[in-house]
Amino acid sequence: MGMFILIVSGNLPYSSSIIMKSTEEVFILQHLPWIVGSYGMILIDIITFSQFYYYRGNKAIHLDENTEDYENESEKPLLDEDEHSVEY
């Protein structure tokens, strides 16, 4: 989360400084890729922040109700009992 805040705090002044340097149309068009890149990343960061805020309280949902809960992932078997039995 802290990394996103640092990225936004870097991209916002960077892209704003390009626009504040000159508002001439030729200058803006020459620097358009950098402006779009910086403001685009800010937009993506805002979307990420909103998703983080929206989904912050959700817990993992088990797809199978019969799934046993394990204390950690290392205890969970890689395959179910039925999946690795082979019929000859």
C-alpha positions as CSV (number, residue, x, y, z in Angstrom):
1,M,0.0,0.0,0.0
2,G,2.8,2.4,0.8
3,M,4.4,1.7,-2.6
4,F,1.3,2.9,-4.3
5,I,1.2,6.1,-2.3
6,L,4.9,6.7,-3.2
7,I,4.1,6.1,-6.9
8,V,1.2,8.5,-6.9
9,S,3.2,11.1,-5.0
10,G,5.9,10.8,-7.7
11,N,3.7,10.7,-10.8
12,L,1.4,13.6,-9.9
13,P,4.1,16.3,-9.6
14,Y,6.0,14.8,-12.6
15,S,3.1,15.1,-15.0
16,S,2.0,18.4,-13.6
17,S,5.5,19.9,-14.0
18,I,5.4,19.0,-17.7
19,I,2.1,20.9,-18.1
20,M,3.2,23.8,-16.0
21,K,6.4,24.3,-18.0
22,S,4.5,25.3,-21.1
23,T,0.9,25.3,-22.2
24,E,1.8,25.7,-25.9
25,E,0.1,23.1,-28.1
26,V,3.3,22.0,-29.8
27,F,5.0,21.4,-26.4
28,I,2.1,19.5,-25.0
29,L,1.9,17.3,-28.2
30,Q,5.6,16.6,-28.0
31,H,5.3,15.5,-24.4
32,L,2.0,13.8,-24.7
33,P,3.3,10.2,-24.2
34,W,4.9,11.1,-20.9
35,I,1.8,13.0,-19.7
36,V,-0.6,10.2,-20.7
37,G,1.8,7.7,-19.1
38,S,1.9,9.5,-15.8
39,Y,-1.7,10.4,-15.6
40,G,-2.6,6.9,-16.8
41,M,-0.6,5.3,-13.9
42,I,-2.4,7.6,-11.5
43,L,-5.7,6.4,-12.9
44,I,-4.7,2.8,-12.5
45,D,-3.5,3.6,-8.9
46,I,-6.9,5.1,-8.1
47,I,-8.6,2.0,-9.4
48,T,-6.3,-0.2,-7.3
49,F,-7.0,2.0,-4.2
50,S,-10.8,1.8,-4.8
51,Q,-10.6,-2.0,-5.2
52,F,-8.5,-2.3,-2.0
53,Y,-11.0,-0.2,-0.1
54,Y,-14.1,-2.1,-1.6
55,Y,-12.7,-5.6,-0.9
56,R,-11.0,-4.9,2.4
57,G,-13.4,-6.9,4.5
58,N,-14.0,-9.9,2.3
59,K,-12.7,-13.3,3.4
60,A,-11.7,-16.1,1.1
61,I,-14.7,-18.1,-0.1
62,H,-14.4,-21.9,-0.4
63,L,-15.8,-23.1,-3.7
64,D,-16.5,-26.5,-2.3
65,E,-18.5,-26.7,1.0
66,N,-17.0,-30.0,1.8
67,T,-13.4,-28.6,1.8
68,E,-11.7,-29.0,5.1
69,D,-10.1,-26.0,6.7
70,Y,-6.4,-26.3,7.2
71,E,-4.3,-24.2,9.5
72,N,-1.9,-23.3,6.7
73,E,-1.4,-24.1,3.0
74,S,1.4,-26.6,3.6
75,E,-1.0,-29.0,5.4
76,K,-3.5,-29.0,2.5
77,P,-3.1,-32.0,0.1
78,L,-2.4,-31.1,-3.5
79,L,-5.0,-33.5,-4.8
80,D,-8.3,-34.7,-3.4
81,E,-8.6,-38.4,-2.4
82,D,-10.8,-39.1,-5.5
83,E,-8.6,-37.3,-8.0
84,H,-5.5,-39.4,-7.5
85,S,-7.1,-42.8,-7.4
86,V,-6.6,-44.7,-10.7
87,E,-8.9,-47.3,-11.9
88,Y,-7.4,-50.2,-13.9
